[in-house]
């Protein structure tokens, strides 16, 4: 599968838990007191990284 091919090339998916401008591209923002600071609410497009190089930034919606 596609995921296995990427793994063989050393490409991994970027985790989407807390917003990091070095890894994520925030295209939407929501104010919500129940969510933590910089918490990622939704992922619109997965991001990928190889070693320390970002191949594609994750497109996300962040909170607060």
C-alpha positions in Angstrom: 0.0 0.0 0.0 0.9 3.7 -0.2 1.7 3.9 3.5 4.1 1.0 3.4 5.9 2.5 0.4 6.4 5.8 2.3 7.6 3.9 5.4 10.2 2.1 3.3 11.4 5.5 2.0 11.7 6.8 5.6 8.7 9.1 5.3 6.5 9.5 8.3 3.2 11.2 8.9 3.3 14.4 11.1 1.4 14.0 14.3 -1.5 16.5 14.8 -1.9 17.0 18.6 -0.5 20.4 19.4 0.0 23.2 16.8 3.7 23.7 15.8 4.3 26.3 13.1 7.3 24.3 12.0 5.1 21.4 11.1 1.6 22.7 10.7 -0.2 25.2 8.5 -3.2 26.6 10.4 -5.9 27.6 7.8 -8.7 27.9 10.4 -8.9 29.0 14.0 -11.6 28.4 16.7 -12.1 29.9 20.1 -13.3 27.3 22.6 -12.7 27.3 26.4 -13.0 23.5 26.6 -9.9 23.0 24.4 -6.3 23.6 25.3 -4.0 26.3 23.9 -2.8 25.4 20.4 -4.7 22.1 20.4 -5.4 20.8 16.9 -9.2 20.4 16.4 -9.3 19.0 12.8 -6.8 17.9 10.1 -7.7 18.9 6.6 -4.6 17.5 4.9 -2.0 15.1 6.4 1.6 16.3 6.5 4.7 14.2 6.0 8.3 14.5 7.2 11.5 12.6 6.3 14.2 12.9 8.9 14.2 16.6 9.9 12.9 17.8 6.5 9.2 18.6 6.0 7.9 17.2 2.7 4.4 18.6 3.2 3.0 20.6 6.0 -0.2 19.4 7.7 -3.2 21.7 7.0 -5.1 22.0 10.3 -7.7 23.9 12.4 -6.3 25.0 15.7 -7.9 26.2 18.9 -7.4 29.3 21.1 
